[in-house]
Amino acid sequence: MIHSSFLKSLAILTALAAGILTQTFESNTYPHQNETPKAAEKWSEQKANDWYDQQPWLVGANFTPSNAINQLEMWDATTFSPELIDKELGWAAAIGMNTMRVYLHDLSYESDKKGFLDRMDQFLTIAEKNGIKPMFVFFDSCWDPFAEVGVQRAPKPHVHNSGWVQSPNNKALADKGQHGRLEAYVKAVVKRFAKDDRILAWDMWNEPDNDTGNAYRKVDLPNKVSYVIPLLKEAFGWARSQNPTQPLTSGVWAGNYESDATLKPIEKIQLEESDIITFHNYSKPEDFQQIINQLKRYNRPILCTEYMARPNGSTFEGFLPIAKKERVGMFNWGLVDGKTQTKYAWDSWDKTYTAEPELWFHDVFRVDGTPYKQSETDFIKEITAR
């Protein structure tokens, strides 16, 4: 007769053997399931163009809700305004817009990590409801280099983007000790939304070599570009490490792109790292066409992520027909006149305005939803008709 203790030992050994066999089968069948995923590589031209073939003609704006002076005020828990965002995106959708370019901020994430990511998710739900797929911007070198969380200052009367802030601020940009938190910010955001098809793309850095003009040049970080260049390249790597299904980009904005010899070092990084090509142009239609022609040599989708400055000759009527013919995606600056005050021109930092300009610089709608120019919104609606 077999002793019960022997039977118990045999049962244990059998169970262990079965577990080992199961583990062996699973590891052979799914050899990478417990490994750290390999970081994605830059998209091939074929992959980028296949992705673009699945998109409609992209027409939208750079969006900040009218009650926010900057990125921090848009995303802070105390000032985030879902109802207003829904209303204003509804106005955009009604004239045929289907995308928006939307700025994030590293300090918005740092000060309230979970809340910030949840508000991004809420924004995406609202955007999807309105048929809008946004491109998010991580970093920005324009305007105030002294960004801080908390209550943001009131707009300076009649001044263009009087409270817009850089990300990272100049202190964090120059302090390598803070670059770890910038890395954590990019990785956390992309990880949360890496497979989210409500997002169009990730813009890693807006105008990375912008020196902020006369507004802050004297107080901004000296030799700022020397700090930005290595961080820009790293930022692409941080995002790619999370294997996003959306393309990455950083838009060139002030150069000649007809050959590698004409590119500045930072432009080479932007164009070499970007899955899709993006650029800015606030000049006349013939210049806009010339830039498109120069960028075609990359054989990748092309999107103009900033344009439309009426006094400069950059208009909807002048640019959108060219863009539609060339199938270039388009994001004008500004949707609704509000606390950013971008109906005033860049020169409002040096020139005194005392009233609304007769010819608005940027923006499409007044704060009540009335078009600034009915003929413009009629034109946008007609040319985007699908």
C-alpha positions as CSV (number, residue, x, y, z in Angstrom):
1,M,0.0,0.0,0.0
2,I,1.4,3.5,-1.0
3,H,1.8,5.8,2.0
4,S,-0.3,9.0,1.9
5,S,2.8,11.2,2.4
6,F,4.3,9.8,-0.8
7,L,1.1,10.5,-2.7
8,K,1.1,14.1,-1.4
9,S,4.8,14.5,-2.5
10,L,4.0,13.1,-5.9
11,A,1.1,15.5,-6.4
12,I,3.3,18.4,-5.5
13,L,6.0,17.3,-7.9
14,T,3.4,16.8,-10.7
15,A,2.0,20.3,-10.1
16,L,5.5,21.9,-10.2
17,A,6.3,20.0,-13.4
18,A,3.1,21.2,-15.0
19,G,3.9,24.8,-14.0
20,I,7.4,24.6,-15.5
21,L,6.1,23.2,-18.7
22,T,3.4,25.9,-18.9
23,Q,6.1,28.6,-18.3
24,T,8.3,27.1,-21.0
25,F,5.5,27.0,-23.5
26,E,4.5,30.6,-22.8
27,S,8.0,31.9,-23.0
28,N,8.6,30.1,-26.3
29,T,5.3,31.2,-27.7
30,Y,5.6,34.9,-26.5
31,P,9.3,35.3,-26.1
32,H,9.2,39.1,-25.5
33,Q,6.3,39.3,-23.0
34,N,8.5,40.0,-20.0
35,E,11.1,42.0,-21.8
36,T,11.2,45.8,-22.0
37,P,9.7,46.8,-25.3
38,K,12.3,48.0,-27.9
39,A,12.0,51.7,-28.5
40,A,10.3,52.6,-31.8
41,E,12.5,53.9,-34.6
42,K,11.8,56.9,-36.8
43,W,9.0,56.0,-39.3
44,S,10.0,55.1,-42.8
45,E,8.8,57.3,-45.6
46,Q,6.4,54.5,-46.6
47,K,4.9,54.3,-43.1
48,A,4.5,58.0,-42.8
49,N,2.8,58.3,-46.2
50,D,0.6,55.3,-45.5
51,W,-0.5,57.0,-42.2
52,Y,-1.2,60.2,-44.1
53,D,-3.3,58.4,-46.7
54,Q,-5.7,57.4,-43.8
55,Q,-6.2,61.1,-42.8
56,P,-8.7,63.5,-44.2
57,W,-7.3,66.9,-45.4
58,L,-6.3,68.3,-42.1
59,V,-7.5,71.9,-41.4
60,G,-7.6,73.4,-38.0
61,A,-6.1,76.0,-35.7
62,N,-3.8,76.5,-32.8
63,F,-6.2,76.3,-29.9
64,T,-6.2,78.0,-26.5
65,P,-9.6,78.5,-24.9
66,S,-10.6,82.2,-24.7
67,N,-10.4,82.2,-20.9
68,A,-6.8,81.1,-20.7
69,I,-3.8,83.4,-21.1
70,N,-1.4,80.5,-21.6
71,Q,-0.8,76.8,-21.4
72,L,-0.7,76.7,-17.6
73,E,-4.1,78.5,-17.2
74,M,-5.6,76.2,-19.8
75,W,-4.6,73.0,-17.9
76,D,-4.8,74.0,-14.2
77,A,-7.6,72.3,-12.3
78,T,-9.0,75.6,-11.1
79,T,-9.3,77.1,-14.6
80,F,-9.7,74.1,-16.9
81,S,-13.1,74.7,-18.6
82,P,-14.6,71.7,-20.3
83,E,-17.9,73.5,-21.2
84,L,-16.1,76.4,-22.8
85,I,-13.7,74.1,-24.7
86,D,-16.7,72.1,-26.0
87,K,-18.4,75.3,-27.2
88,E,-15.4,76.7,-28.9
89,L,-14.4,73.5,-30.6
90,G,-18.0,73.3,-31.8
91,W,-17.6,76.6,-33.5
92,A,-14.5,75.2,-35.3
93,A,-16.2,72.0,-36.3
94,A,-19.1,74.0,-37.7
95,I,-16.9,75.6,-40.3
96,G,-15.2,72.4,-41.3
97,M,-12.2,72.2,-39.0
98,N,-11.1,68.7,-38.0
99,T,-7.9,69.2,-36.0
100,M,-6.3,71.5,-33.4
101,R,-2.7,72.1,-32.3
102,V,-2.7,72.3,-28.5
103,Y,0.1,73.2,-26.1
104,L,1.0,71.3,-23.0
105,H,3.4,72.4,-20.3
106,D,5.9,70.5,-18.2
107,L,4.9,72.4,-15.0
108,S,1.3,71.5,-15.5
109,Y,2.3,67.9,-15.3
110,E,4.8,68.3,-12.5
111,S,2.4,70.1,-10.2
112,D,-0.5,67.6,-10.6
113,K,0.5,64.5,-12.5
114,K,-2.6,62.4,-12.4
115,G,-5.0,65.4,-12.7
116,F,-3.1,66.8,-15.7
117,L,-3.3,63.4,-17.5
118,D,-7.0,63.1,-16.7
119,R,-7.7,66.5,-18.0
120,M,-5.9,65.6,-21.2
121,D,-8.2,62.6,-21.5
122,Q,-11.2,64.8,-20.8
123,F,-10.1,67.2,-23.5
124,L,-9.7,64.3,-26.0
125,T,-13.2,63.2,-25.2
126,I,-14.6,66.6,-25.9
127,A,-12.5,66.9,-29.1
128,E,-13.7,63.5,-30.4
129,K,-17.3,64.5,-29.8
130,N,-16.7,67.5,-32.1
131,G,-14.9,65.5,-34.8
132,I,-11.5,67.0,-34.0
133,K,-8.2,65.1,-33.6
134,P,-5.6,67.2,-31.9
135,M,-1.8,67.5,-32.2
136,F,-0.2,68.1,-28.8
137,V,2.9,70.2,-28.3
138,F,5.3,69.3,-25.5
139,F,7.9,72.2,-25.3
140,D,8.0,75.8,-26.6
141,S,10.8,78.4,-26.7
142,C,8.5,81.4,-27.3
143,W,7.7,84.4,-25.0
144,D,8.1,84.5,-21.2
145,P,11.0,82.4,-20.0
146,F,10.0,82.6,-16.3
147,A,7.0,80.3,-16.2
148,E,5.6,79.4,-12.8
149,V,2.6,77.4,-11.7
150,G,-0.2,79.2,-9.8
151,V,-2.4,82.1,-10.6
152,Q,-1.3,83.6,-13.9
153,R,-1.1,87.4,-14.4
154,A,-3.8,89.3,-16.2
155,P,-3.2,90.3,-19.9
156,K,-1.4,93.5,-20.6
157,P,-3.9,95.7,-22.4
158,H,-3.7,95.4,-26.2
159,V,-0.5,93.3,-26.2
160,H,-0.1,90.1,-28.3
161,N,0.4,86.9,-26.2
162,S,1.4,89.0,-23.2
163,G,1.3,86.0,-20.8
164,W,2.4,83.1,-22.9
165,V,5.2,81.1,-21.2
166,Q,8.1,78.9,-22.4
167,S,8.3,75.2,-21.5
168,P,10.7,74.4,-20.0
169,N,11.4,77.8,-18.3
170,N,15.0,79.0,-18.6
171,K,15.9,77.8,-15.1
172,A,15.0,74.2,-16.0
173,L,16.5,74.4,-19.4
174,A,19.9,75.3,-18.1
175,D,19.8,73.0,-15.1
176,K,20.7,69.4,-16.1
177,G,19.4,68.3,-12.7
178,Q,15.9,69.1,-13.9
179,H,16.1,67.2,-17.2
180,G,15.1,64.0,-15.5
181,R,11.7,65.4,-14.6
182,L,11.3,66.7,-18.2
183,E,12.1,63.1,-19.4
184,A,9.5,61.7,-16.9
185,Y,6.9,64.2,-18.2
186,V,7.3,63.3,-21.9
187,K,7.4,59.6,-21.1
188,A,4.4,59.7,-18.8
189,V,2.2,61.6,-21.3
190,V,3.2,59.5,-24.3
191,K,2.8,56.2,-22.3
192,R,-0.7,57.2,-21.2
193,F,-1.9,58.0,-24.8
194,A,0.6,56.0,-27.0
195,K,-2.2,53.9,-28.5
196,D,-5.0,56.5,-28.4
197,D,-6.3,57.1,-31.9
198,R,-8.0,60.3,-30.8
199,I,-4.6,62.0,-31.0
200,L,-3.2,63.0,-34.4
201,A,0.5,63.5,-33.6
202,W,3.1,64.8,-31.1
203,D,4.9,68.0,-31.7
204,M,8.1,67.8,-29.6
205,W,9.2,71.4,-29.6
206,N,7.7,74.6,-31.0
207,E,10.2,77.0,-32.6
208,P,13.1,75.6,-30.5
209,D,15.5,78.3,-31.6
210,N,13.2,81.3,-31.2
211,D,14.9,84.0,-29.2
212,T,11.6,85.6,-28.1
213,G,12.2,88.8,-30.0
214,N,12.5,92.2,-28.2
215,A,10.0,91.1,-25.6
216,Y,12.3,89.0,-23.5
217,R,15.6,88.9,-25.4
218,K,17.6,90.9,-22.7
219,V,16.4,88.6,-19.9
220,D,16.2,85.3,-21.6
221,L,18.8,82.6,-21.2
222,P,22.0,83.6,-23.1
223,N,22.9,81.1,-25.8
224,K,19.6,79.3,-25.3
225,V,19.9,77.3,-28.5
226,S,23.0,75.5,-27.1
227,Y,20.9,74.2,-24.3
228,V,17.9,73.3,-26.5
229,I,19.8,71.3,-29.2
230,P,20.8,68.3,-27.1
231,L,17.5,68.3,-25.2
232,L,15.5,68.4,-28.4
233,K,17.1,65.3,-29.7
234,E,16.7,63.6,-26.4
235,A,13.0,64.5,-26.3
236,F,12.4,62.6,-29.6
237,G,14.0,59.6,-28.0
238,W,12.0,59.9,-24.8
239,A,8.8,59.9,-26.8
240,R,9.9,57.0,-29.1
241,S,10.8,54.9,-26.1
242,Q,7.0,54.6,-25.4
243,N,6.3,53.2,-28.8
244,P,3.5,55.7,-29.8
245,T,1.2,54.9,-32.7
246,Q,1.2,58.6,-33.6
247,P,3.9,60.3,-35.5
248,L,6.5,62.7,-34.0
249,T,7.5,66.1,-35.4
250,S,9.0,69.5,-34.7
251,G,8.3,72.3,-37.1
252,V,11.0,74.4,-38.9
253,W,10.0,78.0,-39.0
254,A,12.6,80.5,-40.2
255,G,15.0,79.2,-42.8
256,N,15.8,77.9,-46.3
257,Y,15.3,74.2,-46.7
258,E,16.2,73.6,-50.3
259,S,19.3,71.5,-49.4
260,D,21.2,70.1,-46.4
261,A,23.8,72.9,-46.8
262,T,21.3,75.6,-46.1
263,L,20.0,74.1,-42.8
264,K,21.0,75.3,-39.4
265,P,22.1,72.5,-36.9
266,I,18.8,72.7,-35.0
267,E,16.8,72.4,-38.3
268,K,18.8,69.3,-39.2
269,I,17.7,67.7,-36.0
270,Q,14.1,68.7,-36.5
271,L,13.9,67.4,-40.0
272,E,16.0,64.3,-39.4
273,E,14.0,63.2,-36.4
274,S,10.5,64.0,-37.6
275,D,8.2,61.3,-38.9
276,I,6.2,63.9,-40.7
277,I,7.4,67.3,-41.8
278,T,5.9,70.4,-40.2
279,F,6.7,74.1,-40.8
280,H,5.4,77.6,-40.1
281,N,4.9,80.4,-42.6
282,Y,3.4,83.9,-42.0
283,S,4.4,85.4,-45.4
284,K,2.7,85.7,-48.7
285,P,1.3,82.8,-50.8
286,E,4.2,82.7,-53.2
287,D,6.6,82.2,-50.3
288,F,4.3,79.6,-48.8
289,Q,4.4,77.6,-52.1
290,Q,8.2,77.9,-52.2
291,I,8.6,76.4,-48.7
292,I,6.3,73.5,-49.7
293,N,8.4,72.9,-52.8
294,Q,11.6,72.9,-50.7
295,L,10.2,70.4,-48.2
296,K,8.9,68.0,-50.8
297,R,12.4,66.5,-51.0
298,Y,11.9,64.6,-47.8
299,N,9.1,62.5,-49.4
300,R,7.0,62.7,-46.3
301,P,3.6,64.2,-45.3
302,I,3.8,68.0,-44.9
303,L,1.7,70.0,-42.4
304,C,1.9,73.8,-41.9
305,T,1.3,74.1,-38.1
306,E,1.3,77.9,-38.0
307,Y,0.1,80.5,-40.6
308,M,-2.5,83.3,-41.0
309,A,-1.3,86.8,-40.2
310,R,-3.6,89.0,-42.2
311,P,-1.5,92.2,-42.4
312,N,1.5,90.1,-43.7
313,G,-0.5,88.7,-46.6
314,S,-0.9,85.3,-44.9
315,T,-4.7,84.6,-45.2
316,F,-7.1,81.8,-45.5
317,E,-8.1,82.8,-49.0
318,G,-4.4,82.9,-50.1
319,F,-3.1,79.8,-48.4
320,L,-5.8,77.2,-48.2
321,P,-6.3,76.7,-52.0
322,I,-2.5,76.0,-52.4
323,A,-2.6,73.7,-49.4
324,K,-5.6,71.8,-50.7
325,K,-3.9,71.3,-54.1
326,E,-0.7,70.2,-52.5
327,R,-2.5,68.2,-49.7
328,V,-0.7,70.1,-47.0
329,G,-2.4,70.0,-43.5
330,M,-3.1,73.5,-42.1
331,F,-3.2,75.0,-38.6
332,N,-3.8,78.8,-38.5
333,W,-2.8,80.6,-35.3
334,G,-5.7,81.3,-33.1
335,L,-9.4,80.3,-33.0
336,V,-11.2,82.6,-30.5
337,D,-10.2,86.1,-29.5
338,G,-9.5,85.9,-25.7
339,K,-6.9,86.4,-23.1
340,T,-4.0,85.7,-25.5
341,Q,-5.0,88.8,-27.4
342,T,-3.5,87.6,-30.7
343,K,-5.8,89.8,-32.7
344,Y,-3.0,92.3,-32.0
345,A,0.2,92.1,-34.0
346,W,3.6,91.1,-32.8
347,D,4.6,94.7,-32.9
348,S,2.2,95.5,-30.0
349,W,5.1,94.7,-27.7
350,D,6.9,97.9,-29.1
351,K,4.0,99.9,-30.5
352,T,1.1,101.2,-28.3
353,Y,-2.4,100.2,-29.3
354,T,-5.4,101.7,-27.6
355,A,-8.2,99.9,-29.3
356,E,-8.9,96.8,-31.3
357,P,-7.0,96.9,-34.6
358,E,-9.2,97.4,-37.7
359,L,-7.5,94.4,-39.3
360,W,-7.0,91.5,-36.9
361,F,-3.6,89.8,-36.9
362,H,-4.8,86.3,-35.8
363,D,-8.0,84.6,-34.7
364,V,-11.3,83.6,-36.3
365,F,-14.1,84.2,-33.9
366,R,-15.1,86.8,-31.4
367,V,-15.6,85.6,-27.8
368,D,-19.4,85.2,-28.4
369,G,-18.8,83.0,-31.4
370,T,-19.5,85.6,-34.1
371,P,-17.0,85.4,-36.9
372,Y,-14.5,88.3,-37.2
373,K,-15.0,88.0,-41.0
374,Q,-18.1,86.2,-42.2
375,S,-16.6,85.9,-45.6
376,E,-13.6,84.0,-44.1
377,T,-15.6,81.5,-42.3
378,D,-17.9,81.0,-45.3
379,F,-14.7,80.4,-47.4
380,I,-13.2,77.9,-44.9
381,K,-16.5,76.0,-44.7
382,E,-16.7,75.9,-48.5
383,I,-13.1,74.7,-49.1
384,T,-13.2,72.1,-46.4
385,A,-16.6,70.6,-47.6
386,R,-16.2,66.9,-47.6
